[in-house]
Amino acid sequence: MTAAPAAAVPGTPPLITWNMQGAQSGGQNKWTVNIGNMVNGAVTPPILALQEMGSDLPPQARGTTREFLTVANGGLLPVPAAAGLQGTLPPYANAGGPQQVRHGQWASGGINHDVYFLQTDPNGDAWGGGRVNIGFVTERGADDVVVLPNPLGPQTGWAARATLGLRFGGTWYFTVHALSGSHGSDAPGLLTNISRFVASRGQGEDWVALGDWNREPASLQAAGLPAGAGIFSSGQATHRDAGELDYAVYSNGNPGGVMVAPMVNINRDFLDSDHMPVLLGQLTAAATHTQSVGGRAVESMAAGGVLDVYHERTANLTPIDSYVRNGQSNQSWTLDFYGDNTVRFQGEGSGRCIDITNSEQNPGSGRSLSLWDCSDTASQRWTPVPLGNDQYQFQSVLLPSLCMNIEGGQSDPNLTANVVLYSCENTPNERWVITPAHPSNEQLAHPDDLSRITPATVTIGAAIDGGVLDAYHERTANDTDIVSWHRNGLSNQGWIPHWHGGNTVTFEGVGSHRCIDIYQSDRNVTAGRKLVLWDCSGGTSQLWQAIQLVDGQVVLQSVLYPNLCMDVAGAPSNPDNGYLDAWNCNGNPNQQFILSPFDLTGSPQRDTDPDRFESYLRIATPDPGQPAQRVGYYTGWSTYANAFYPKNLDTEGIAGKLTVLNYAFENIDPVNLTCMAANKPSSSDESDTTGNDGSADAYADYQKIYTSDISVDGSSDSWSQPLRGNFNQLKQLKTKYPNLKVLVSIGGWTYSKYFSDAAATDAARKKFVSSCIDMYIKGNLPTVGDDPAGGNGAAAGVFDGFDIDWEFPGSANGHAGNHVSAQDGANYTALLNEFRAELNALGGQHMLTAALPAGPREINNLDLPSVANALDLGDVMTYDMHGAFETNGPTNFQAPLYDSPASPAFGTGFTVNDAVTHYLGGGFPAGKLALGVPFYGRGWTGAPDGGQHGRYQSVTGPTAPFPLSKQPGTAVWKELKAAGLASSYYYDQQSRSTWIYDGTNFWSIETPDSLADKRQYIKTMGLGGVMIYSLDGDDSSSTLLNAATGMSN
């Protein structure tokens, strides 16, 4: 019998039940507003059970199609006769009828949601249409789907409705709509059918039935529930007139501690339904912001106006308009980024947010935007849609077909124009760029390479008033004056920057193909000399040093006359009143410029790198601090070609940044099923099923002679020492770092073959654990070959405990040849408990940790609460989710923090967040989880650009091996850096991942940016720490370690 999949207590994930139609007819607005508000913006999206959901699925998401799930096509599970269910389904086999489930995807909040629909409304025996039908809305597709009959169905002419069930992991969820005319008389029998069906599967699964029961909870309790079941109810009326009818029943009773409440804040005035939606659990908003960036202006491409709060007012319902830039606080916004790739705009002056005016009152095209108290609701969140050249539409999360738009257009920013919702179209009225809101006085300490991040064609805007550099009256001749004018999109405002190294630049006019020059630059230039067009010559009078300021502005200093800077003469407040000159450099606002996009065509295309919205705004954010536990793996083979010795952990400042050091890896004796020592190389052939039997490296562990130049304490080993090699170096390291815990890691990818055997029986577990304690804790090392190293107590004091890296209990997804048993899940828990018991018997503070799987199937094989109880820390291996083992691709990220709708693997559960929430939802305490991060990359070759810089593309195979990594398709960070590949990389905003692409090879690799995101995630989720695999992959400056731990050299 296989281990039972992890089941979810009601509330993890959150559950919502809603009779959405009630006594009123429904409309699309209920989906876009009500249901959109319920399912969007939560860290863990809810499962939403619907009753009276209308006549059909909502409109299909673009690019998707509906399907009909039946028993015949394998979409529905058959109900075995042995289950003993009462009643039958209606005998109608029409497409989409009562024996089929309609399944499709519905787009809301920028992502697709799965929707399941069961026809339960006879609708005059048509068995199609009507409104009294049931269904679900979920974050991803269900693992299984079933339709169960209602025992009273046949005798009521099918007025007693069937129930629809979905399985996710170890839990079934059923949506129920009991009879109204007889006060839910069919509810007890329907629950009996549900209980019998789940029990008949023999998988140890739980079930939750939620819906409109048409009777009070006490009445249903009195009528009798299945054995062990309990009711989750709010104790509040959920129907206008009939009391509390909407709640849930759970197979394992009600242990308490789960919030159940009507959602009054979402379903204002019931929104045309006589029922209120009821929430079990908590919708933790993705509004735990991944980062916020303040001091931004949102500038329109129509005329250069910026989002402005009317007349600097701060009250709720103050209109939002577009107006000329003036640097006031009512034009400055903090951008709050959400985990679902949306953003909110919070006013600097008001502290309130941009909202859809009266969003609860049927909003649509033309509805104005205004200030309102900040919340995490969909009406205040916007999806940035990349249009190219750093321009964006802002698509409403509440109403995805509508975008932020300037009403009627705007040709002069000096004239206020209202900002409204309008149909999403690629017009200047709804194209925006994000720029600094205020001038700055501070230079950027570590300037960027502007040639890499600046658009290919720019407007040069003045920070003081938003005017852009303009060739006077669209003239193109030499000596044409350069003036300031509001943005109009004409070619005389477009400039092509030519970068000459060291952030020096010349600006060539798009319309004139002449360059900005100092007038008569050879004639005694002094402050006040005007700027003009002149034939591009490459001369120093046309060359400007771009000095970056902290908020993104630049000061343009003349290379020929370094005391003079580009300047808007007279510092005007009207963008149409200035001309450009060279003036004494003073850092004033009229000498600060913003290089923003220019589009001559007025119709940019979608960006080939669509994730720059957040990445090009990655201004410094509050540091999330240091994870409490900082675990690093040191691999024994690092002592060879890598020449990465334990001494490096000291000299490179690594040991002082860690709390736990795992020494990896040790093997299991294939015959005795004990811990072991030997000198036998492991096999590099992934298909070799026996090549690692008996492999070990006693030489590296405790036989190698370390000389003084590579030892931790500067001493040389001697032949007569009982302890040499890495073990002795670790002992010396512990002397220097007494607070560092050093554990020995058993297993790993290569050495997990015999875990199943060693854990199979109580006797085997005791034998294995006692042998490991004898060898590594008591230090009784066997001598190997003719080397005298080893002996009783030789390694005593080196190790403080064990790290168990069984890859993977009960799963065939480990190394070829691994032994796997259906009992592995239970035996794994028993093995950890045996380690825990024997370590505790020794006294002292011995640690027990485990490297835990991240795949959903592998997690389901574990009894998470019991595993957590045995461990001090669980290190989740949240990496290797994609790689060149997927030979033909598509390219993807090996450790994506969040899911992305653009990913070919969307919805499959292979993200860091999916793994972590799986553990937390299964009862593993957050404080005992460490988030694993890889210091190596996974790569494919033959990846076309595809307009995505190689992302999500088909490939021809793995990248060529590097000298240290040796395996095709892998390379450690320092190898990529040494090859010059790590100096420039791309950032995927939705998944919070980074990658390298050189035109052919795609590398998924952690960088300081992605690791900073993960460190923030660790803090946000309250996790216990970070785990690094492995330390030898970093460069000598500890670039990645510093980013992962929040510490510095």
MOCOR-V135267 format. One record per backbone hydrogen bond with DSSP energy under -0.5 kcal/mol. CO is the residue of the C=O (numbers start at 1). NH is the residue of the N-H. Records with the same first field share a line. If there is no record, write none. Layout:
CO: NH + NH
This chain:
6: 170
7: 9
9: 12
11: 282
13: 11
14: 47
15: 280
16: 49
17: 278
18: 20 + 51
21: 24
27: 30 + 31
28: 31 + 32
29: 33 + 34
30: 35
31: 36
33: 37
34: 38
35: 39
36: 40
41: 286 + 287
43: 45
46: 48
47: 16 + 49
48: 137
49: 18
50: 135
51: 20 + 21
55: 129
61: 64
67: 69 + 103
69: 101
70: 75 + 76
71: 74
78: 80
80: 83
81: 84
90: 92
92: 99
94: 97
97: 100 + 119
100: 119
101: 69
102: 117
103: 67
104: 115
105: 61
106: 113
108: 111
111: 108
113: 106
114: 138
115: 104
116: 136
117: 102
118: 120 + 134
120: 122
122: 126 + 127
123: 126
131: 54 + 133
133: 52 + 53
134: 118
135: 50
136: 116
137: 48
138: 114
144: 167
145: 77
146: 165
148: 163
150: 153
152: 156
153: 156 + 158
154: 157
156: 159
159: 161
163: 148
164: 175
165: 146
166: 173
167: 143 + 144
168: 171
170: 206
171: 168
172: 208
173: 166
174: 176 + 210
175: 164
176: 212
177: 161
179: 184
180: 183
184: 187
186: 190
187: 191
188: 192
189: 193
190: 194
191: 195
192: 196
193: 197
194: 198
195: 199
196: 200
197: 201
198: 201 + 203
199: 202
206: 172
207: 251
208: 174 + 210
209: 249
210: 176
211: 213 + 247
212: 178
216: 220
217: 221
218: 222
219: 223
220: 224
221: 224
226: 229
230: 250
231: 233
232: 248
238: 276
239: 243
243: 238 + 239 + 245
245: 213 + 247
247: 211
248: 232
249: 209
250: 230 + 253
253: 255
257: 259
259: 281
261: 279
262: 264
263: 266 + 267
266: 268
267: 270
268: 271
269: 272
270: 273
274: 240
277: 263
278: 17
279: 261 + 281
280: 15
282: 284
283: 285
284: 43
285: 288
286: 339
287: 289
291: 337
293: 335
295: 437
296: 333
297: 299 + 435
298: 307
299: 433
300: 304
303: 487
305: 300
306: 323
308: 310 + 321
309: 312
310: 313
315: 318
318: 371
319: 310
320: 419
321: 308
322: 417
323: 306
328: 331
329: 332 + 348 + 349
330: 309
332: 348
333: 296 + 335
334: 336 + 346
335: 293 + 337
336: 344
337: 290 + 291
338: 341
341: 384
342: 338
343: 382
344: 336 + 346
345: 354
346: 334
347: 351
352: 347
353: 372
355: 357 + 370
356: 359
358: 361
359: 363
360: 362
364: 367
367: 421
368: 357
369: 320
370: 355
371: 317
372: 353
377: 380
378: 381 + 397 + 398
379: 356
381: 397
382: 343 + 384
383: 385 + 395
384: 386
385: 393
388: 391
391: 387 + 388
392: 432
393: 385 + 395
394: 404
395: 383
397: 109
399: 402
401: 424
402: 396
403: 422
405: 407 + 420
406: 409
412: 415
413: 324
414: 416
417: 322
418: 407
419: 369
420: 405
421: 366
422: 403
423: 425
425: 427
427: 430
428: 301 + 302 + 431
429: 406
431: 301
432: 392
433: 299 + 435
435: 297
442: 550
448: 450
449: 452 + 453
450: 454
457: 598
458: 495
459: 461 + 596
460: 469
461: 594
462: 466
465: 325
467: 462
468: 485
470: 472 + 483
471: 474
472: 475
477: 480
480: 533
481: 472 + 483
482: 580
483: 470
485: 468
490: 493
491: 494 + 511
492: 471
494: 510
495: 458 + 497
496: 508
497: 499
498: 506
501: 504
503: 546
504: 500
505: 544
506: 498 + 508
507: 516
508: 496
509: 513
513: 536
514: 509
515: 534
517: 519 + 532
518: 521
520: 523
522: 524
526: 529
529: 582
530: 519
531: 482
532: 517
533: 479
534: 515
539: 542
540: 543 + 560
541: 518
543: 559
544: 505 + 546
545: 547 + 557
546: 548
547: 555
548: 444
549: 552
553: 549
554: 593
555: 547 + 557
556: 566
557: 545
561: 564
563: 585
564: 558
565: 583
567: 569 + 581
568: 571
573: 575
574: 577
578: 484
579: 569
580: 531
581: 567 + 583
582: 528 + 529
583: 565
588: 591
589: 464 + 592
590: 568
592: 463
593: 554
594: 461 + 596
596: 459
609: 612
611: 615
612: 616
614: 617
615: 618
617: 619
629: 631 + 1026
630: 659 + 660
631: 1028
632: 662
633: 635 + 1031
634: 664
635: 638
636: 639
637: 640
638: 644
640: 643
643: 645
645: 648 + 649
646: 649 + 650
647: 650 + 651
648: 652 + 654
649: 654 + 655
650: 653
654: 657
655: 658
659: 741
660: 632
661: 663 + 743
662: 634 + 664
663: 745
664: 636
666: 747
667: 676
669: 673
674: 669
678: 698
680: 696
684: 686
685: 688
686: 816
687: 689
690: 693
692: 695
696: 680
697: 701
698: 702 + 703
699: 703 + 704
700: 726
701: 727
702: 724
704: 706 + 725
706: 717
707: 710 + 711
708: 711
710: 647
718: 721
722: 790
724: 728
725: 729
726: 730
727: 731
728: 732
729: 733
730: 734
731: 735
732: 736
733: 737
737: 740
741: 661 + 743
742: 800 + 801
743: 663 + 745
744: 746 + 803
745: 665 + 666
746: 748 + 805
747: 751
749: 752
752: 755
753: 819
754: 758
755: 759
757: 760
761: 765
762: 766
763: 767
764: 768
765: 769
766: 770
767: 771
768: 772
769: 773
770: 774
771: 775
772: 776 + 777
773: 777 + 778
774: 780
776: 799
777: 797
779: 781 + 794 + 795
781: 791
784: 787
791: 781 + 794
793: 796
795: 798 + 799
800: 847
801: 744
802: 849
803: 746 + 805
804: 806 + 851
805: 748 + 807
806: 808 + 809
807: 815
808: 811
815: 818
821: 824
823: 827
824: 828
825: 829
826: 830
827: 831
828: 832
829: 833
830: 834
831: 835
832: 836
833: 837
834: 838
835: 839
836: 840
837: 841
838: 842
839: 842 + 843
840: 843
844: 846
847: 802
848: 872 + 873
849: 804
850: 852 + 875
852: 877
855: 859
856: 860
857: 861
858: 861
859: 862
862: 864
863: 867
864: 868
865: 869
866: 870
867: 870 + 871
873: 850 + 875
874: 876 + 930
875: 852
876: 878 + 932
877: 879
883: 886
885: 887
886: 889
888: 955
893: 896
894: 881
896: 912
897: 913
900: 903
903: 906
905: 908
909: 911
911: 915
912: 916
913: 917
914: 918
915: 919
916: 920
917: 921
918: 922
919: 924
920: 923
921: 9
922: 865
923: 925
925: 928
926: 929 + 1024
928: 874
929: 1024 + 1025
930: 876 + 932
931: 1027
933: 1029
935: 973
937: 971
938: 1004
939: 959
940: 1002
941: 956 + 957
942: 944
945: 948 + 950
948: 951
950: 953
953: 890 + 891
954: 944
957: 941
959: 969
962: 966
965: 967
967: 970
969: 939
970: 962
971: 937
972: 975 + 976
973: 977
974: 978
975: 979
976: 981 + 982
977: 980
981: 984
986: 995
987: 989
988: 992 + 993
991: 897 + 898
993: 988
994: 1005
995: 986
996: 1003
1000: 943
1001: 998
1002: 940
1003: 996 + 1005
1004: 938
1007: 1011
1008: 1012
1009: 1013
1010: 1014
1011: 1015
1012: 1016
1013: 1017
1014: 1018
1015: 1019
1016: 1020
1017: 1021
1018: 1022 + 1023
1019: 1022
1024: 629
1025: 931
1026: 631
1027: 933
1028: 633
1029: 935
1030: 1033
1031: 1034
1033: 974
1035: 1038
1038: 1042
1039: 1043
1040: 1044
1041: 1045
1042: 1046 + 1047
